[in-house]
Amino acid sequence: MLVDDTNYNQNALFTSVQIKDDQQSIEMTKYLIDVGKCDPKKLDSLNQSCLFYVARDGINELAKLFIKHGCKANQVDSYG
């Protein structure tokens, strides 16, 4: 649900984690998971999850949220 095949096969969560205000990003991400039923384990066309992006950007609270919802911390992407 809420997947954009034209944008690297990403769902709406990939957009919500890019919100610059961390609190707004967290609230929107929780909403999309709980109400929008977006899959937090979804991998994009590079085989990267939202966890990859929030860990890269140092957003610890979102990283914990994605791990809680089943994202693999050791997911290997297309680059190995």
C-alpha positions, -999 to +999 in steps of 0.1 A: +000+000+000+012+035-008+040+023-030+055+045-058+069+022-084+084+052-103+105+062-073+129+032-067+099+011-056+097+029-023+066+032-001+054+064+017+077+056+047+108+064+026+093+099+023+083+103+059+118+096+072+131+125+051+110+151+070+136+175+085+118+179+118+126+147+137+094+148+158+072+153+127+090+125+109+085+101+138+048+110+141+042+106+104+062+073+103+042+059+132+010+069+115+019+053+082+028+021+099-002+019+123-030+035+102-016+035+066-005-001+070+028+006+052+053-022+055+083-010+075+103-040+061+098-029+025+130-028+005+135-003-024+151-012-058+186-009-042+176-035-016+177-008+011+151-004+039+140+028+057+163+016+085+193+020+062+184+057+056+176+066+092+207+048+105+228+066+079+213+100+091+217+092+128+180+093+136+181+068+165+145+069+176+134+060+141+160+033+138+147+017+170+111+020+156+121+001+124+140-026+143+110-030+166+088-035+135+111-062+120+137-045+099+170-063+097+199-044+110+223-065+089+203-063+056+227-064+026+219-040-002+227-041-039+262-028-032+270-055-008 
